[in-house]
Amino acid sequence: MSSTADAKLPAIEHIKARKDGLDVLADIYRYAELGFDAIDPDDLTLFRWYGIYTQRSEASAASGEPGPSEETDGHFMLRIKFPNGIVTADQLRTVGRLSVRYGRGMGDITTRQNIQLHWLRIEDLP
């Protein structure tokens, strides 16, 4: 690919090109030891490959402004995917236990048949 074509790529594509997706899991474990403040912003973006997204701060969420926000209070949202919305009772019980232990006792069911757990800390992700 030419440098002209490279220049036209969105910034996220440049970030993704620098690291293999499988290497991100080791980063998650490393940052769990180091804490949220140690996370490189580029690595934070790559957590999405594992269904992990920064969560808006409570103040940002309460503002009523739609869409994503750069404001975070150090918490994450984990998206758990169930292909075709198919989940067993045992799997759902496990998600329920995880939500009680790490997600303030709740999980959101999305329109795409996934479950999102909120209020997770980097230390809890492994």
N, C-alpha and C positions, 0 to 999 in steps of 0.2 A: 504494500500500500504506500502511496506517495505521501510526502510530508504535507502536501496541500490537502489531501483527503483526511490525514490525521488531524489537521488543524480544525476541520469541520465537525469532528466528533464531539459530542457533549462531554463535559468534564468527567462524568461518571464512567464513561467508556475508557478514558485514560487511566482512571483509578483501577478499574477492573482488569485492565491489560497488565498492570504491574504485579498482580498477585493471583495465584491459582486459588480458585474457590475452596479447595480442600484445605488450604493452609489457614483459612480463616478460623477454623475450629480451634486450632492451637492458640490463635490470638485471643479467642474468647476465654479459654482457660487461663492464659497469662494475665489478661486484664482482670479476671476474677480475683487473682492474687494481688494485683497492683491497685485496683480500685478505679472508679469511674473517671476521675480526673486525669488518669494516665492514658486514657484511650486516645489514640491518634484519630483526628476527624476522618481521614480517609478510611481507616479500619472500621470506624463506626458505620460508615456508609456500606461497607462490605458485609456487615452483620446481616443485612437483608437477605443474603443468600441462604441464611439459616432461619429465616422467618422472624428475625429479631429487629425491631424498630425502636428508635427513641420515642418516648411518650411525651406529649406536650405537658408543660408545667400546668399545675392546677389553675394558676392565674390566667394563663393563656387559654386554657380550655373554657374557663368561666367567662372569658371575654365575649363569647358568642361569635367570634370571627371564624368563618368556615375555613377549611383547608389546613394544610400542615403548617407547623410553626417551628422555628429554630430554637424557641425557648423550651428548655427541658429542665426538669428538677433531678435528673440522674436516674430516672426510672425508664423501664423498657416495656414494650408490648411484644408478646410472643404469639405469632400466628401458627396455629396447629391445623394442618391441612388434612382433610379426610376426602380422598379422591371419590368423586361421585356422591359425596355426603354419606358414605357407608361407614358406620362405626359400630363396634360391638359394645355390649354392656360393660365388659371388663375394661375396654379402652376408655369409655366414658367415665367409669368410676375412677380410673387413674387420673384423668384430667380433672375430675372433681377434687380428688385428694391434693393434686398440685395447686389447684386454685385456692384451696383452704390454706395450704402451707405457705404459698408464696404470693398469691394474687388477691388478698383481701376477701377471699371466699366467693369470688364471682368470675364468670367467664362470659364473654359476649359471643353469641352465635351470629355469624355474618350471613349476608344474603347469598354468599357463595358457598355456604355449608361448611365453613371453617369455624374454629373457636379461637377467640383471642383472649389471652390472659394479660391483664394489666398490672402495674405496680411492681414489676419484677426489678430486682437489683442485679447489677453485673455479678456480684458475689454469689447469687443464687442460680445463675444460668447453667453452670455445669451440672 
